[in-house]
């Protein structure tokens, strides 16, 4: 009897998961039809902010000082610097 209940609960959970996926996909399709839709996560910093931070680094300012001045994390600065170097 316990095996029956377990199988039934697993089936209901799988059904719910499939319904969530279908609703999510339907919502994405509706969103794509609207003006101004951008897929993915929005950028935290503008190109101007990143360029300004890179200019500060090139002028000899340390990462710690640039982080304090701009509020951009050190890991983001390192990632941006690597991207520019490529």
C-alpha positions in Angstrom: 0.0 0.0 0.0 2.9 2.4 0.8 4.4 1.8 -2.6 1.1 2.7 -4.2 1.0 6.1 -2.4 4.6 6.8 -3.2 4.0 6.1 -6.9 0.9 8.3 -6.9 2.6 11.2 -5.2 5.5 11.0 -7.7 3.1 11.0 -10.6 1.3 14.1 -9.2 4.7 15.8 -8.6 5.8 15.1 -12.2 2.4 16.4 -13.5 2.8 19.6 -11.5 6.4 20.1 -12.7 5.3 19.7 -16.3 2.4 22.2 -15.8 4.9 24.7 -14.4 7.2 24.3 -17.4 4.3 24.8 -19.8 3.1 27.9 -18.0 6.6 29.3 -18.0 7.1 28.7 -21.7 3.7 30.3 -22.4 4.6 33.4 -20.4 7.9 33.7 -22.2 6.2 33.5 -25.6 3.8 36.3 -24.5 6.7 38.4 -23.3 8.6 38.0 -26.5 5.7 39.6 -28.5 5.9 42.8 -26.4 8.1 45.8 -27.3 11.3 46.2 -25.4 11.6 42.5 -24.4 15.2 41.4 -23.6 16.0 37.8 -22.9 18.2 37.1 -19.9 19.3 39.1 -16.9 19.7 42.8 -17.2 23.2 44.3 -17.0 24.1 45.7 -13.6 26.4 48.4 -15.0 26.4 50.5 -18.1 29.2 50.5 -20.7 30.1 54.0 -19.5 30.5 52.9 -15.9 32.7 50.0 -16.9 34.8 52.1 -19.2 35.3 54.7 -16.5 36.4 52.0 -14.1 38.8 50.5 -16.7 40.3 54.0 -17.3 40.9 54.4 -13.6 42.7 51.0 -13.5 44.8 52.0 -16.5 45.8 55.2 -14.7 47.4 53.2 -11.9 44.6 53.2 -9.4 44.4 50.0 -7.4 41.4 47.6 -7.6 40.5 48.5 -4.0 40.3 52.2 -4.7 38.3 51.6 -7.9 35.9 49.4 -6.0 35.4 52.2 -3.4 35.0 54.9 -6.0 32.6 53.1 -8.4 30.9 50.4 -6.3 31.7 47.8 -8.9 33.0 44.6 -7.4 36.6 43.5 -7.9 35.6 40.3 -9.6 33.5 42.3 -12.1 36.5 44.6 -12.8 38.8 41.6 -13.3 36.3 39.9 -15.7 35.9 43.2 -17.7 39.7 43.6 -17.9 40.1 40.1 -19.2 37.3 40.7 -21.7 39.0 43.8 -23.0 42.4 42.0 -23.3 41.0 39.4 -25.6 
